[in-house]
């Protein structure tokens, strides 16, 4: 049985199944990526809820695993060389799990980099822009008198949706005709933009039919239907 006692986070969230991958997350656009991936590849895991309402992400226990106080984070008890591996940042975790499982991340170098460019596209553009739009549209940002930031994020989110729509006009999924970690990275944010932030009309989602169709296909996957609710 794996010994995870060296990780302080396990004192706050004890591992009932220490031989399984330990996931620390919450159902947010970033937080659901990893449970969706784990459901897709069939790797056993144990989920722990990092509750923002309790400020868990700023607790010393969580910061011991991710000093950047963001979800998700993991401990894989069976990491490289059979040693436990702590890891944070959803993009890094997706790539790691793709390599570990040999699934959803091609081994062919050219295909691999085509996938990874879309993962980086989400990390560098989609997440930050959609997240800021959500702040200004749904949360405290709507109280600001200066509407320039709000309009800036609306325009940029529309531009990014156009990029995604153009790619999906030519391919079933973002990196081609196969479902990959690129789709797991991007579509939770599209779903969040429309169904959590309620910004579909604001960004004119009807102008992006290929995005809407691919999102529907994404949400129909059993792994996604389960993963978006974890940790409950």
VOKE-518611 format. One record per residue (C-alpha): x, y, z. Coordinates in steps of 0.001 Angstrom, whole numbers, plus 500000, padded with zeros to 6 digits. Layout:
XYZ ...
END
This chain:
500000500000500000 501300503432499073 502492505678501904 501373509275501327 502099510471504863 504936512681503619 502354514952501974 500784517372504504 497644517672502392 496705514113503323 496305515238506940 493564517647505886 492064515302503291 492920511732504384 493287509143501647 490829506300502109 492396504554499110 496072505612499086 496886503319496160 494593505390493933 495406508727492369 494385511495494755 492490514405493166 491952517742494891 489439519839493014 486004521416492719 483477521526489835 484727524617487984 485842524846484334 489419524082485383 488427521724488159 486404519294486049 489083518711483425 490925516100485463 487944514007486622 486733513978483006 490173512794481899 490310510161484634 486872508879483667 487938508736480011 491081506724480659 489610504545483412 492293505245486001 491071504691489591 491103507837491692 489850509330494923 488354512824494775 488615515406497542 486573518606497459 488536521821497880 485690524046499005 486069527681497988 483275528643500393 485536527505503238 488630529088501651 490191525625501464 492413526681498569 494294529055500869 494777526537503665 498348525518504565 497448521931503688 496425522774500141 499273525257499656 501691522463500536 500631520789497281 499988523864495134 501649527081496322 499603528929493667 496376528087495584 494516526938492452 492664523742491655 493077521064490445 496052519272491932 496891515596492253 499124513101493954 499776509996491889 501017507288494280 502409505391491282 504358508125489545 507561507825487509 509818505169488912 506995503958491126 507358506989493395 504504509326494402 504238512379492165 502548515607493303 501415517804490429 499430520984489892 498233523005486852 495492521343484824 497407521434481536 500419519714483051 498189517107484678 496352516392481402 499644515874479579 500955513679482387 497853511499482414 497891511258478627 501461509995478758 500802507693481700 497780506044480108 498802506236476463 495342507649475736 494013510959474340 497526512247473603 499077510854470412 502548509389470503 503299510468466936 505319513682467396 503479515771464803 500029514727466070 501155515230469655 502191518812469042 498958519541467204 497112518496470342 499388520398472680 499050523660470752 495321523635471492 495952522825475147 498251525858475303 495630527900473455 493189527159476263 495676527868479013 496943531118477530 493766532516475981 490444530755476533 490649530318480303 491879533817481150 489530535606478744 486377533614479470 487100533835483190 487475537604483109 484320537939481041 482501535857483651 483759538161486408 482579541307484672 479296539790483486 478125537714486457 480084538747489506 481398541941491079 482724543368487834 479236544357486716 479249547033489418 482068548945487717 481030552141485964 483838551829483428 482547549316480849 485730549192478797 487109546083480545 483755544330480134 483594545172476439 487225544185475944 486598540688477291 483394540304475299 485206541161472073 488146538899472845 485891536004473843 484023536357470561 487315536330468693 488388533143470464 485050531479469760 485615532346466106 489002530621466186 487459527504467708 484515527584465308 486808527839462308 488795524820463443 485668522787464119 484298523657460679 487111521493459309 487483518831461995 485299516818464356 487396517836467350 489959520549467973 493085518637467024 491506516552464256 488954513778464073 489945512135467364 488885513271470835 491953514364472844 493082516236475917 492719519419473854 488951519006473936 489009518224477654 490938521464478158 488728523741476060 485123522582476268 484627522888480041 485405526577479548 482944526890476668 480338525160478816 481138527463481706 480876530556479528 477409529597478350 475850527659481208 477542529019484326 478367532610483421 475215532829481282 477023534771478580 475692532994475485 473607535911474261 476326538375475224 478909536698472969 476393535818470250 476862532067470488 474450531516467585 477182532930465347 479337529887466166 477292526799465194 480280524446465063 481167525340468658 477612524628469778 477516521285467973 480853520142469372 479901521260472874 476727519177472647 478791516151471562 481220516792474407 478461517009477024 476910513789475705 479987511735476576 479431509561479695 482824510548481082 481882514220480846 478453513724482391 480092512091485396 483229514210485544 481510517593485644 479910516636488965 483152515567490696 483975516214493470 480344516318494513 
END
